[in-house]
């Protein structure tokens, strides 16, 4: 006997799909598998062709342009979604950016004013801007919002640099949005994913070393998969998490709990 999908018939907008190797695409696939109707946004026509092709794989024809650094684009996206749907049950925010040169070397020497502004604008404010514009549709459905974060929001990590403060701002925004919109039934949460081989991760210098370190150190002694991140997001976006808002859920094989670890456990250790 087939069970109904966890998000059967829900209307979902996914912002941030860049390729089939992105966490946003993994989340979109999980939502489609569980019965959601999907819409996508893209930035720039080069990405537009790619996103339209991916959208067709999950039966979606709703693909709209949106540069999240432009309020007029965000407003146009909200109008386009409102023209098709009378509600929005799900918003997935998977957008982050910092200049490549700001992600190499030291934080102090490589973080100028413009890099700081741009990282916060695209990676953090875009969530606020999207929720502001889509608020009537989200309120009509008592909708759920999920964004993607990383451990650099709370801990200093090599080469992550300005993205750390930007992700900290993102997670703080999750809490304030959840507090502000809770009376309307809107839930807002984040998934903090461990290192995953994605297109975005390829832009972080030393990523391979980070991945190896997590595999050796995390309690589960492995890295995580995009599918595991997607399933956690699916949980938060579904009715199974109806009482959860303002949270950051870690999907990192337990790495975030570790304060110290020996590369080779002392003899006799458990």
MOVENMO-V777410 format. One record per backbone hydrogen bond with DSSP energy under -1.0 kcal/mol. CO is the residue of the C=O (numbers start at 1). NH is the residue of the N-H. If there is no record, write none. Layout:
[[CO;NH] [CO;NH]]
//
This chain:
[[5;8] [7;10] [10;37] [11;89] [11;90] [12;39] [13;92] [14;41] [15;94] [19;22] [22;26] [23;27] [24;28] [25;29] [26;30] [27;31] [28;32] [29;33] [30;34] [31;36] [32;35] [34;7] [35;9] [37;12] [39;14] [40;64] [42;66] [44;48] [45;49] [47;51] [48;52] [49;53] [50;54] [51;55] [52;56] [55;58] [55;60] [56;59] [61;63] [62;40] [64;42] [67;70] [70;74] [71;75] [72;76] [73;77] [74;78] [75;79] [76;80] [77;81] [78;82] [79;83] [81;84] [81;85] [89;144] [90;13] [91;146] [92;15] [93;148] [99;102] [100;103] [106;110] [112;116] [113;117] [114;118] [115;119] [116;120] [117;121] [118;122] [119;123] [120;124] [120;125] [121;126] [124;127] [124;128] [125;129] [126;130] [127;131] [128;132] [129;133] [130;134] [134;138] [135;139] [136;140] [137;88] [138;143] [143;187] [144;91] [145;189] [146;93] [147;191] [149;193] [150;153] [151;154] [151;155] [157;160] [160;163] [161;164] [162;166] [163;167] [164;168] [165;169] [166;170] [167;171] [168;172] [169;173] [170;174] [171;175] [172;176] [173;177] [174;178] [175;179] [176;180] [177;181] [178;182] [181;184] [181;186] [182;185] [187;145] [188;246] [189;147] [190;249] [191;149] [192;251] [196;198] [198;202] [200;203] [201;204] [204;207] [206;210] [207;211] [208;212] [209;213] [210;214] [211;215] [212;216] [213;217] [214;218] [218;221] [225;229] [226;230] [227;231] [228;232] [229;233] [230;234] [231;235] [232;236] [233;237] [234;238] [238;241] [239;242] [241;244] [247;190] [249;192] [251;194] [252;255] [253;220] [254;257] [255;258] [266;269]]
//
